[in-house]
Structure formats: C-alpha cells, structure tokens
Amino acid sequence: MQDFYDVLHSRRDVRTGFRPDPIDDEVLTRVLRAAHAAPSVGFSQPWDFVLVRDPATRERVHTLVDEHRTRYAASLPAARAEALRSIRIEAIRETPLNVVVTADPTRGGRHTLGRHGRPEMGPYSAALAVQNLWLAARAEGLGVGWVSFFGDDGLAELHELLDLPPHVEVVAYLCVGHVDAFPDRPELEGHGWARRRPLEWAVHQEGWGSRGLPGAEPVALLESTVDAVGPVDEAARGAARERLDRMTKPRGALGRVEDVAVTLAGIAATPIPPVPAPAAVAVFAGDHGVHAQGVTPWPQEVTVQMVGNIVGGGAVVNAFARQLGAEVQVVDVGVAADLDPAPGLLPRKVAHGTADMTEGPALTREQARRAVEHGIEVARDLVAAGNRCLLTGDMGIANTTAAATLVCAFTGADPATVTGRGTGIDDATLARKTDVVRRALERHRPDPADPIGVLAAVGGLEHAGLAGFVLGAAALRTPVVLDGVIAGAGALVAAALAPDVPGYCLAGHRSAEPGGRLVLEHLGCTPLLELDMRLGEGTGALLALPVLQGAARAMADVATFDSAGVTDKTDG
C-alpha cells in the first residue's frame, strides 16, 4: 500500500533530464494496459493511444508547439511570459516516445450510460486514462511530461500531422522516457508559476464552506483566515534595517524606499524579501442602492459598462498593468446586471447590488460575510497561482458614498470631513451626498466592534470583497497594495477583524478623496505616492508597484561595504 502512495506523491510533470534509451516493449505494454484499465463513463472506453517515435514527426510537433508557445507568451503579463519561457519543451525531441491520448465522444453508442446531457464525460474519462498511464510510468521509473500549449488552430495542425479522424479530440500530448532523477517538487512550482494549495482549502464538510480534514472540527473560512493573520516578523525587519545600513550607499539615502524594504522583509519573514512579482490586481465590482439618493450624476449602468471595458482591456487599469507586467482580474461581487462569462472575469455575485442604506441595511449579515469570504478566496487563488504581490482595485458607481460612511463608522470622523467629490460632483450634489452619509449613520449607528455588522448596515459588496482580499493576503504573508479610499474602507474592515492586518498593507498613494487621508492615518500607513488621483480601479496601487519591486531588488542585489571592499564612513 505504501508503494502506491509513494508513486502517487512522487509523480511529476518531467520536462528535463530525459535519456535517449528506448523503452522496452514489455514495459510500455504494461503502462498502456494500466491506462486502458481506467474507469470510463458507461464503460465506453473512449481513449486511443497514438505512439509517435519518428524523429521527423516529433521535430515538426516541437516546431508547432514552439510557435504557439511564443504566441501565447506575447499575450501574458511580463512576469508570466518570462516564467513561461523558462519552461522547456525540448522533451518532445529528447524522449524516445511521444504518446497522444485521444477521446472519441461517439464511442459507446447513442445511449452511453452517464453521458446523456454531459458530452464532456468522454474527454473526462480519457483524462483518467492519462492519470493511470502517468502513475504506471512512474512505477516503472519512466518520466512523463505533458505538453499543453496548443490553441484550437494548433490542434487542427496536430490532427493533420498525425492523420487523426476529425471527430476525435486530443486530450493529452505526453513525452515519455527514462530519467536519471525525478524532481522533488512540481517543476511549475519551482519556476514560480503556481504553488501547491493546502488540502485543508479543498475539503468541505456536509456542504460548501465548512472546511476541515476528516476527524478535525470544521472551521468557517472567515474565522480560520482571521486566526491565521499574525504579526509581521520583527526580527526580519530589524535584520533588513541593519543590512540597509551596511549597503554601499549613505545610511538612509533611499529615504522611504528603505521603509518599504523593511516592510517587505517583515511580511516575508526574511531580511532579503522576494521581489514582489508576478503581481495581480483584483478589481471588485458592485452596485449600490444608495445611488437612488442622487449622490452622483453618473447613471448606474456605467458600472456594468466599465466592467466590460476593464475585461476588454480598455481601461486605465489595463494600460498601467500592461506597462508594469501585472495581471488584472475583475471580480463581480454585486453588479446589478448579469454578466456574460469572459476571460478575466470572476463570477462571485452575492446580490444584484446593495439596498439603499438610508432606508434600511445595505446588506444582510450573510451577504456581507459571503462577499468577504469571496475576497479571501480570490486572494488565495491568486497567491496559489504564483503571484507574490496583490493589488486592490474597485469599480462601482456611488461606491464612494458607502466608503465615506464606512470610514466615518470606523474612525468616528464627521461626514463633512470625510465625504468627497468622487467622480467630480458639484457643490449641491456634495451637500446631498454628505447628508446621505449622515442620515445612514444616524439610522444604523454602526458599531465598529462588529465589523460584519458595519458592512451589512452601510457597506458595499466591493468593500466587503476587498476586506476579504486584504485578510486573505495577510493570512498568506503576501504584501497587499492599497489603492484609494474604496480599498482603504475595505482595509478598515479587515483591520477591525484582525488587528495585525495593517502590517501587510502598503499604501500605493494618497487619494484626493478626503476620506483617504483619514484611512491611512487610522491604519498607520504612509502613502508611497501623492498624485491627486481619485480614479480607483487599482491605478494608484499599480503606479506604486515599481517602488516595492525596486526596494526588494536592491536588498538582493546591492553589495554591502564589506562584500564590495568599500570603506564605510567613520563615525562622527
């Protein structure tokens, strides 16, 4: 039994270190028999195995894959493209055997049990055959690498190259051969492409959301995340400060960049923190019932229109992200309209906008909690995908009204000192907006000791999502860059839930909204930039990202006086 689990956990997607030795026919037959023994829907056995040994054919496949990989890399953020280029595909040529696993979606006849209404079950069954093949190969000491860089046009070319029937689907292209050693961990993890997700994240007891391994007490996501947020590492901060003083520059010459380096060191718990790249900005989007109070001249449908613009790559956040090589994800937690699926759009809708907080609670407690937990999940997913820095973004007409109300609730400030012009409203609208904030506070009297209650009373779904996003980043010891007042309001909620949260936050800029200054003072964050920006979307956070990356790079690359043989100044 132990041998089986050893094989299972030591299976790797191998891309390097193959030997040219041929595979013994008996060994290969055993591996294929194992693949052929896989379970399949309706016992349809939809797989076939095309064995490719001819060097000329494999050379043509390599050329095809390389062309499509280059094309795909050009569509990626810079850090992702660099990681992709480091992943080798030479195994197509270096292994003695390539195996193409196909699925015939028509096999088994018209009435295949279990496939009715679920035609994808055929390829799913073939994927089980791939798993069996892979495990059997590992047991035989053979390495397997899965090549998966084909687009639809690439698959059409592969069909033609291998003379595959048009109704057959390619499920996997595998490179198989003897190897000297198997990697200790997944190669993509080593390249920084992704990380292993803990099993505890994936096991739910009796329904979605109550997580826990067998025999353990199930824990709700929000509570377990709050419990995981601890203080930053003060020893690492101190060691980073000492290193900065020994680097080949006058002490303190980098000004606040040195403070950023120390902050990153405390988060990473090491005096030389990793460069925060790749980075991803999550734009949480939602609509607001308080829009009905005339707090903005912009119609509510602008929210869904701008979400489409961001998903389509046409917003300022997209331009900044392209320049900086960052990824943009839009998270629909509460847009009033239903959105069509699209790449880069995460459907996490809790409600079609909030209720009018001047007439009743904006959300139920359950809705507020669900939105926070969606934010935690987004942070987890982005970190597991290899991102080393998270940036906050937002989109929602009238969201500065809810943000101002949240800031007042958590800081005790008067609405007149917090409420700003948002999208550029005139004096009359500003007076009305300030009155709306005051009336909402008087109606609900939110208690900052009950952060979820405050969110439910006067918050927005994007504020709740951002609160969870910040919590999730802090729990995973990942730096999170705050954008403007919307993100700041969410961070206030997160800090009220877990007091150590501010240690993981860096303020990208000081928003032109008056509430932005109060938020940063309350969190104890010093803004990196002050450009009179009030756009949101994550734009200010993105512009600050190079400061973080430069600070971390300096810690790793700049010599010390001792190592460089440079004489330090004398005291006095």
C-alpha positions as CSV (number, residue, x, y, z in Angstrom):
1,M,0.0,0.0,0.0
2,Q,2.8,2.4,0.9
3,D,4.4,1.8,-2.5
4,F,1.2,3.0,-4.2
5,Y,1.2,6.3,-2.2
6,D,4.9,6.7,-2.8
7,V,4.3,6.5,-6.6
8,L,1.3,8.8,-6.3
9,H,3.1,11.6,-4.4
10,S,6.3,11.3,-6.4
11,R,4.7,11.6,-9.8
12,R,5.9,14.7,-11.6
13,D,5.5,16.5,-14.9
14,V,9.0,16.0,-16.1
15,R,10.5,18.3,-18.7
16,T,14.2,17.9,-18.4
17,G,16.8,15.2,-17.8
18,F,15.5,12.6,-20.2
19,R,17.8,9.9,-21.5
20,P,17.5,8.7,-25.1
21,D,17.4,5.0,-24.2
22,P,14.5,3.2,-25.9
23,I,11.6,2.0,-23.7
24,D,11.3,-1.8,-23.5
25,D,8.2,-3.1,-25.3
26,E,7.0,-5.1,-22.4
27,V,7.3,-2.1,-20.0
28,L,5.4,0.1,-22.4
29,T,2.7,-2.5,-22.8
30,R,2.3,-2.7,-19.0
31,V,2.0,1.1,-18.9
32,L,-0.6,1.1,-21.7
33,R,-2.6,-1.7,-20.0
34,A,-2.7,0.4,-16.9
35,A,-4.1,3.3,-18.9
36,H,-6.6,1.1,-20.6
37,A,-7.9,-0.1,-17.2
38,A,-9.1,3.4,-16.3
39,P,-12.7,3.9,-15.3
40,S,-14.9,5.4,-18.0
41,V,-18.5,6.8,-18.3
42,G,-20.8,4.0,-19.3
43,F,-17.8,1.7,-19.7
44,S,-17.3,3.5,-23.1
45,Q,-13.5,3.4,-23.0
46,P,-13.3,6.4,-25.3
47,W,-9.5,6.6,-25.4
48,D,-6.9,5.7,-28.0
49,F,-3.1,6.0,-27.8
50,V,-1.1,7.2,-30.7
51,L,2.6,6.3,-30.3
52,V,4.9,8.7,-32.0
53,R,8.6,7.7,-32.3
54,D,9.6,9.1,-35.7
55,P,12.2,11.9,-35.0
56,A,11.0,13.9,-38.0
57,T,7.4,13.9,-36.8
58,R,8.5,14.9,-33.3
59,E,10.6,17.7,-34.7
60,R,7.5,19.1,-36.6
61,V,5.5,18.9,-33.4
62,H,8.2,20.7,-31.5
63,T,8.2,23.5,-34.1
64,L,4.4,23.7,-33.9
65,V,4.4,23.9,-30.1
66,D,7.2,26.5,-30.0
67,E,5.3,28.7,-32.4
68,H,2.1,28.5,-30.3
69,R,4.0,29.0,-27.0
70,T,5.7,32.1,-28.4
71,R,2.3,33.5,-29.5
72,Y,0.8,32.7,-26.1
73,A,3.7,34.3,-24.2
74,A,3.1,37.5,-26.1
75,S,-0.4,37.7,-24.6
76,L,0.8,37.3,-21.0
77,P,2.0,39.9,-18.4
78,A,5.7,40.3,-18.5
79,A,6.5,38.2,-15.4
80,R,4.3,35.4,-16.6
81,A,5.8,35.4,-20.0
82,E,9.3,35.2,-18.5
83,A,8.3,32.2,-16.4
84,L,6.7,30.5,-19.4
85,R,9.9,30.9,-21.5
86,S,11.8,29.2,-18.7
87,I,9.7,26.0,-19.1
88,R,11.4,23.8,-21.6
89,I,9.6,21.8,-24.3
90,E,12.7,20.0,-25.7
91,A,11.3,16.8,-24.2
92,I,9.3,16.4,-27.4
93,R,12.6,15.8,-29.2
94,E,14.7,14.3,-26.4
95,T,12.4,11.5,-25.3
96,P,12.3,8.3,-27.4
97,L,8.5,8.2,-27.4
98,N,5.6,10.7,-27.5
99,V,2.1,9.4,-26.7
100,V,-1.0,11.2,-27.9
101,V,-4.1,10.3,-25.9
102,T,-7.4,11.0,-27.7
103,A,-11.1,10.7,-26.8
104,D,-13.8,9.6,-29.2
105,P,-17.0,11.3,-27.9
106,T,-19.2,9.0,-30.0
107,R,-17.8,5.7,-28.7
108,G,-20.2,3.6,-26.7
109,G,-23.2,4.3,-28.9
110,R,-26.1,6.8,-28.6
111,H,-27.3,5.6,-25.2
112,T,-24.0,5.6,-23.2
113,L,-24.9,5.5,-19.6
114,G,-23.9,8.7,-17.8
115,R,-23.1,10.7,-20.9
116,H,-26.6,11.8,-21.7
117,G,-26.7,15.6,-21.2
118,R,-23.0,15.5,-20.3
119,P,-21.0,15.0,-23.5
120,E,-17.8,16.2,-21.8
121,M,-17.7,12.9,-19.9
122,G,-15.9,11.3,-22.8
123,P,-12.8,13.5,-22.5
124,Y,-13.1,13.3,-18.7
125,S,-12.8,9.5,-19.0
126,A,-9.8,9.8,-21.2
127,A,-8.2,12.1,-18.7
128,L,-8.5,9.2,-16.1
129,A,-6.6,7.0,-18.6
130,V,-3.9,9.7,-18.7
131,Q,-3.6,9.6,-14.9
132,N,-3.3,5.8,-14.9
133,L,-0.6,6.0,-17.6
134,W,1.3,8.5,-15.7
135,L,1.2,6.6,-12.4
136,A,2.2,3.3,-14.1
137,A,5.1,5.1,-15.9
138,R,6.3,6.5,-12.6
139,A,6.2,3.0,-11.1
140,E,8.3,1.8,-14.0
141,G,10.8,4.6,-13.5
142,L,9.7,6.5,-16.6
143,G,9.2,10.2,-16.7
144,V,6.2,11.8,-18.3
145,G,5.9,15.4,-19.5
146,W,2.5,16.9,-20.6
147,V,2.7,19.4,-23.5
148,S,-0.3,21.7,-23.4
149,F,0.5,24.8,-25.5
150,F,-1.9,24.1,-28.4
151,G,-4.7,26.5,-29.3
152,D,-7.6,25.4,-31.5
153,D,-5.6,26.1,-34.6
154,G,-2.6,24.2,-33.2
155,L,-4.8,21.2,-32.5
156,A,-6.1,21.3,-36.1
157,E,-2.5,21.3,-37.3
158,L,-1.7,18.3,-35.0
159,H,-4.8,16.5,-36.3
160,E,-3.5,16.9,-39.8
161,L,0.1,16.0,-38.9
162,L,-1.0,12.7,-37.2
163,D,-3.9,12.0,-39.6
164,L,-6.3,11.9,-36.7
165,P,-10.0,11.5,-37.6
166,P,-11.9,14.8,-37.3
167,H,-14.4,13.6,-34.7
168,V,-11.6,12.6,-32.3
169,E,-10.4,15.0,-29.6
170,V,-6.8,15.3,-28.4
171,V,-6.8,15.1,-24.6
172,A,-3.1,15.0,-23.9
173,Y,0.3,15.0,-25.7
174,L,2.8,13.2,-23.5
175,C,6.6,12.9,-23.7
176,V,7.7,9.6,-22.2
177,G,11.2,8.4,-21.4
178,H,13.8,7.2,-18.9
179,V,15.1,9.9,-16.5
180,D,18.1,10.0,-14.1
181,A,16.0,11.5,-11.3
182,F,12.6,12.9,-10.5
183,P,12.2,16.5,-9.2
184,D,11.5,16.8,-5.5
185,R,8.6,19.2,-6.2
186,P,6.5,20.1,-9.3
187,E,8.6,21.9,-11.8
188,L,6.0,24.7,-12.4
189,E,6.2,25.4,-8.7
190,G,10.0,25.7,-9.0
191,H,9.5,28.2,-11.8
192,G,7.2,30.3,-9.7
193,W,4.2,29.6,-12.0
194,A,2.0,28.2,-9.2
195,R,2.0,26.8,-5.6
196,R,0.5,23.8,-4.1
197,R,-2.8,24.6,-2.5
198,P,-3.2,23.1,1.0
199,L,-5.6,20.2,1.2
200,E,-7.5,22.0,4.0
201,W,-8.7,24.6,1.5
202,A,-10.4,21.9,-0.6
203,V,-12.2,19.7,1.9
204,H,-15.7,20.8,2.8
205,Q,-17.9,19.1,5.4
206,E,-21.6,18.5,4.6
207,G,-21.7,21.4,2.3
208,W,-19.7,24.2,0.8
209,G,-17.7,26.5,3.1
210,S,-17.3,24.5,6.3
211,R,-13.8,23.3,5.8
212,G,-11.8,20.7,7.7
213,L,-9.9,17.4,7.2
214,P,-11.6,14.2,8.3
215,G,-11.6,14.0,12.1
216,A,-11.0,17.7,12.5
217,E,-13.6,20.2,13.7
218,P,-14.8,22.1,10.6
219,V,-13.9,25.8,10.5
220,A,-15.6,28.6,8.6
221,L,-13.3,30.4,6.1
222,L,-13.6,33.8,7.7
223,E,-12.7,32.7,11.2
224,S,-9.8,30.5,10.0
225,T,-8.4,33.3,8.0
226,V,-8.6,35.8,10.8
227,D,-6.9,33.3,13.1
228,A,-4.1,32.9,10.5
229,V,-3.2,36.6,10.5
230,G,-0.4,37.1,12.9
231,P,2.1,39.9,13.4
232,V,4.9,40.6,10.9
233,D,8.4,39.3,11.7
234,E,10.1,42.0,13.8
235,A,13.4,40.1,13.7
236,A,13.4,40.1,9.9
237,R,12.6,43.8,9.9
238,G,15.5,44.5,12.2
239,A,17.9,42.5,10.1
240,A,16.7,44.2,7.0
241,R,17.3,47.6,8.6
242,E,20.8,46.5,9.6
243,R,21.5,45.3,6.0
244,L,20.3,48.6,4.6
245,D,22.8,50.4,6.8
246,R,25.6,48.2,5.5
247,M,24.8,48.6,1.8
248,T,27.0,50.6,-0.4
249,K,25.2,53.9,0.0
250,P,24.9,56.6,2.7
251,R,22.7,55.4,5.5
252,G,19.1,56.4,4.8
253,A,19.9,57.7,1.3
254,L,17.0,55.8,-0.2
255,G,14.5,57.5,2.1
256,R,11.1,55.8,2.4
257,V,12.2,53.2,-0.1
258,E,14.1,51.7,2.8
259,D,11.0,51.6,4.9
260,V,9.3,49.7,2.0
261,A,12.2,47.2,2.0
262,V,11.8,46.7,5.8
263,T,8.1,46.3,5.5
264,L,8.5,43.6,2.8
265,A,11.1,41.8,4.9
266,G,8.7,41.7,7.9
267,I,6.0,40.3,5.7
268,A,8.2,37.6,4.2
269,A,9.9,36.9,7.5
270,T,13.3,37.2,5.9
271,P,15.7,40.1,5.7
272,I,16.0,39.8,1.9
273,P,12.4,39.5,0.7
274,P,11.5,38.1,-2.7
275,V,10.8,40.6,-5.4
276,P,7.0,41.1,-5.5
277,A,6.4,39.7,-9.0
278,P,4.3,38.4,-10.5
279,A,1.7,40.8,-9.2
280,A,-2.1,40.8,-9.8
281,V,-4.7,43.5,-9.2
282,A,-8.2,42.3,-8.3
283,V,-10.9,44.8,-9.3
284,F,-14.0,44.2,-7.1
285,A,-17.2,45.5,-8.8
286,G,-20.6,46.2,-7.3
287,D,-23.6,48.5,-7.5
288,H,-25.3,50.5,-4.7
289,G,-28.9,51.1,-3.8
290,V,-27.9,54.5,-2.3
291,H,-27.5,55.6,-5.9
292,A,-31.2,56.4,-5.8
293,Q,-30.5,59.3,-3.4
294,G,-28.8,61.3,-6.2
295,V,-25.3,61.1,-4.8
296,T,-23.7,61.1,-8.3
297,P,-24.7,62.3,-11.8
298,W,-23.4,59.1,-13.4
299,P,-26.1,56.5,-14.2
300,Q,-25.8,53.1,-12.5
301,E,-25.4,51.3,-15.8
302,V,-21.9,52.8,-16.1
303,T,-20.8,50.1,-13.6
304,V,-21.5,47.2,-16.0
305,Q,-20.2,49.2,-18.9
306,M,-16.9,49.9,-17.2
307,V,-16.6,46.3,-16.1
308,G,-16.9,45.3,-19.7
309,N,-14.3,47.9,-20.6
310,I,-11.8,46.6,-18.0
311,V,-12.4,42.9,-19.0
312,G,-11.9,44.0,-22.6
313,G,-8.6,45.7,-21.7
314,G,-9.6,49.3,-22.4
315,A,-9.5,51.0,-19.0
316,V,-6.7,52.9,-17.4
317,V,-6.0,50.0,-15.0
318,N,-5.3,47.8,-18.0
319,A,-2.9,50.3,-19.6
320,F,-1.0,50.6,-16.3
321,A,-1.0,46.8,-15.8
322,R,0.3,46.2,-19.3
323,Q,3.1,48.7,-18.7
324,L,4.1,47.0,-15.4
325,G,3.5,43.4,-16.4
326,A,0.7,42.8,-13.9
327,E,-2.4,40.7,-14.2
328,V,-5.9,42.2,-14.0
329,Q,-8.9,40.2,-12.6
330,V,-12.4,41.6,-12.3
331,V,-14.5,40.1,-9.5
332,D,-18.2,40.6,-9.9
333,V,-19.5,40.5,-6.3
334,G,-22.5,42.7,-6.8
335,V,-23.0,44.3,-10.2
336,A,-26.7,45.0,-10.8
337,A,-26.7,43.4,-14.2
338,D,-26.0,39.8,-15.1
339,L,-22.6,39.5,-16.9
340,D,-21.7,37.1,-19.7
341,P,-18.7,34.8,-19.0
342,A,-15.4,36.3,-20.2
343,P,-11.7,35.6,-19.6
344,G,-10.5,37.7,-16.7
345,L,-14.0,37.9,-15.1
346,L,-14.6,36.0,-11.9
347,P,-18.4,35.5,-11.3
348,R,-18.8,35.8,-7.5
349,K,-22.1,37.7,-7.4
350,V,-23.7,37.8,-3.9
351,A,-26.5,40.1,-4.9
352,H,-27.5,42.4,-7.7
353,G,-26.3,45.4,-5.9
354,T,-27.0,46.6,-2.3
355,A,-30.2,48.1,-0.9
356,D,-30.5,51.8,-0.1
357,M,-28.7,52.2,3.2
358,T,-30.8,55.3,4.0
359,E,-33.9,53.2,4.1
360,G,-32.6,50.0,5.7
361,P,-29.5,47.8,5.9
362,A,-27.5,47.8,2.6
363,L,-26.9,44.0,3.0
364,T,-27.8,41.1,5.2
365,R,-25.1,39.8,7.6
366,E,-25.0,36.7,5.5
367,Q,-24.4,38.6,2.3
368,A,-21.7,40.7,3.8
369,R,-20.0,37.6,5.2
370,R,-20.2,35.8,1.8
371,A,-18.7,38.8,0.0
372,V,-15.8,38.9,2.5
373,E,-15.2,35.2,2.0
374,H,-15.2,35.6,-1.8
375,G,-12.5,38.1,-1.3
376,I,-10.5,35.7,0.8
377,E,-10.9,33.0,-1.9
378,V,-9.7,35.4,-4.6
379,A,-6.6,36.2,-2.6
380,R,-5.9,32.5,-2.1
381,D,-6.3,31.7,-5.7
382,L,-4.1,34.5,-6.9
383,V,-1.3,33.6,-4.4
384,A,-1.6,29.9,-5.3
385,A,-1.3,30.9,-8.9
386,G,2.2,32.2,-8.1
387,N,1.6,35.9,-7.5
388,R,3.8,37.5,-4.9
389,C,2.0,40.8,-4.5
390,L,-1.7,41.6,-4.6
391,L,-3.1,45.0,-5.5
392,T,-6.6,46.3,-4.7
393,G,-9.0,47.7,-7.3
394,D,-12.7,48.7,-7.4
395,M,-15.5,49.6,-9.8
396,G,-19.0,50.8,-8.7
397,I,-21.0,53.9,-9.3
398,A,-21.8,55.5,-5.9
399,N,-19.2,53.4,-4.1
400,T,-17.5,56.5,-2.6
401,T,-20.7,57.2,-0.7
402,A,-20.6,53.8,1.0
403,A,-16.9,54.2,1.5
404,A,-17.3,57.6,3.3
405,T,-19.9,56.0,5.6
406,L,-17.6,53.1,6.4
407,V,-14.7,55.5,7.2
408,C,-16.9,57.5,9.5
409,A,-18.1,54.4,11.2
410,F,-14.6,53.1,11.9
411,T,-12.8,56.4,12.6
412,G,-15.5,58.4,14.3
413,A,-15.0,61.3,11.9
414,D,-17.7,63.7,10.9
415,P,-19.2,63.1,7.4
416,A,-18.4,66.7,6.4
417,T,-14.6,65.9,6.8
418,V,-14.8,62.5,5.0
419,T,-17.2,62.8,2.1
420,G,-15.6,63.8,-1.1
421,R,-16.5,64.6,-4.7
422,G,-16.0,61.1,-6.0
423,T,-16.4,61.3,-9.8
424,G,-16.3,65.1,-9.7
425,I,-19.7,66.2,-8.4
426,D,-20.8,69.8,-7.9
427,D,-21.3,71.6,-4.6
428,A,-25.1,70.8,-4.5
429,T,-24.5,67.1,-5.0
430,L,-21.7,67.1,-2.5
431,A,-24.0,68.6,0.1
432,R,-26.7,66.0,-0.7
433,K,-24.1,63.2,-0.6
434,T,-22.8,64.4,2.8
435,D,-26.3,64.4,4.2
436,V,-26.9,60.9,2.9
437,V,-23.8,59.7,4.8
438,R,-25.0,61.4,7.9
439,R,-28.5,60.0,7.7
440,A,-27.2,56.5,7.1
441,L,-25.0,56.8,10.2
442,E,-27.8,58.1,12.3
443,R,-30.2,55.4,11.2
444,H,-27.9,52.5,11.8
445,R,-25.5,53.7,14.5
446,P,-22.9,51.1,13.3
447,D,-20.7,49.6,16.0
448,P,-17.0,49.3,14.8
449,A,-16.6,46.4,17.3
450,D,-18.9,44.5,14.9
451,P,-17.2,44.8,11.5
452,I,-19.5,42.5,9.7
453,G,-22.5,44.4,11.1
454,V,-21.0,47.7,9.9
455,L,-20.5,46.2,6.4
456,A,-24.1,44.9,6.4
457,A,-25.5,48.2,7.5
458,V,-23.7,50.7,5.3
459,G,-21.1,48.9,3.2
460,G,-20.9,47.8,-0.4
461,L,-20.3,44.4,-1.8
462,E,-17.0,45.5,-3.3
463,H,-15.9,46.9,0.1
464,A,-16.7,43.6,1.6
465,G,-14.8,41.7,-1.1
466,L,-11.8,44.0,-0.7
467,A,-11.9,43.4,3.1
468,G,-11.6,39.7,2.5
469,F,-9.0,40.2,-0.2
470,V,-6.8,42.1,2.3
471,L,-7.4,39.5,5.0
472,G,-6.5,36.7,2.6
473,A,-3.3,38.4,1.6
474,A,-2.3,39.0,5.2
475,A,-3.0,35.4,6.2
476,L,-0.7,34.2,3.4
477,R,2.0,36.7,4.4
478,T,1.7,38.4,1.0
479,P,2.1,42.2,0.6
480,V,-1.1,43.9,-0.5
481,V,-1.0,47.4,-2.0
482,L,-4.0,49.6,-1.2
483,D,-5.3,51.8,-3.9
484,G,-7.7,54.6,-2.9
485,V,-10.5,55.3,-0.4
486,I,-12.6,52.3,-1.5
487,A,-9.8,49.9,-0.8
488,G,-9.0,51.8,2.3
489,A,-12.5,51.4,3.6
490,G,-12.2,47.7,3.0
491,A,-8.9,47.6,4.8
492,L,-10.5,49.3,7.8
493,V,-13.0,46.4,8.0
494,A,-10.1,43.9,7.7
495,A,-8.1,45.6,10.4
496,A,-11.2,45.6,12.7
497,L,-11.4,41.8,12.2
498,A,-7.7,41.1,12.5
499,P,-5.6,43.9,14.2
500,D,-2.3,42.8,12.6
501,V,-3.6,43.4,9.1
502,P,-2.0,46.9,8.6
503,G,1.5,45.4,8.8
504,Y,0.8,43.6,5.5
505,C,-0.6,46.7,3.7
506,L,1.3,49.3,1.7
507,A,-0.5,52.5,0.7
508,G,0.0,53.0,-3.1
509,H,-1.0,56.6,-2.9
510,R,-2.9,59.2,-1.0
511,S,-6.3,59.6,-2.7
512,A,-7.6,63.0,-3.4
513,E,-10.8,61.9,-1.6
514,P,-10.7,63.4,2.0
515,G,-11.5,60.1,3.5
516,G,-8.3,58.6,2.0
517,R,-6.1,60.6,4.4
518,L,-8.1,59.5,7.4
519,V,-8.0,55.9,6.3
520,L,-4.2,55.9,6.1
521,E,-3.8,57.7,9.4
522,H,-6.1,55.1,11.1
523,L,-4.2,52.2,9.5
524,G,-0.8,53.8,10.2
525,C,0.2,53.6,6.5
526,T,2.3,56.2,4.8
527,P,1.4,56.7,1.1
528,L,4.2,56.0,-1.4
529,L,2.8,58.5,-4.0
530,E,0.7,61.6,-3.9
531,L,-0.6,62.5,-7.3
532,D,-4.1,63.8,-6.6
533,M,-5.6,60.7,-8.1
534,R,-9.1,59.6,-7.4
535,L,-9.9,57.2,-10.2
536,G,-9.8,53.9,-8.4
537,E,-9.7,50.7,-10.4
538,G,-6.3,49.9,-8.8
539,T,-4.5,52.6,-10.8
540,G,-2.7,54.2,-7.8
541,A,-1.7,50.8,-6.4
542,L,-0.2,49.8,-9.8
543,L,1.9,53.0,-10.1
544,A,3.4,52.3,-6.7
545,L,4.3,48.7,-7.6
546,P,7.8,49.5,-9.1
547,V,8.7,51.1,-5.8
548,L,8.1,47.8,-4.0
549,Q,9.9,45.8,-6.7
550,G,12.9,48.2,-6.7
551,A,13.1,48.0,-2.9
552,A,13.2,44.2,-2.9
553,R,15.6,44.1,-5.8
554,A,18.0,46.4,-4.0
555,M,18.0,44.2,-0.9
556,A,19.0,41.2,-3.0
557,D,21.5,42.8,-5.5
558,V,23.2,45.7,-3.8
559,A,26.6,44.9,-2.2
560,T,27.5,45.7,1.4
561,F,30.6,47.7,2.3
562,D,32.3,44.5,3.4
563,S,31.5,42.4,0.4
564,A,32.4,45.1,-2.1
565,G,35.6,46.2,-0.3
566,V,34.3,49.8,0.0
567,T,35.4,51.8,3.0
568,D,32.4,52.9,5.2
569,K,32.4,56.4,6.6
570,T,33.8,56.9,10.1
571,D,31.5,57.9,13.0
572,G,31.4,61.5,13.9
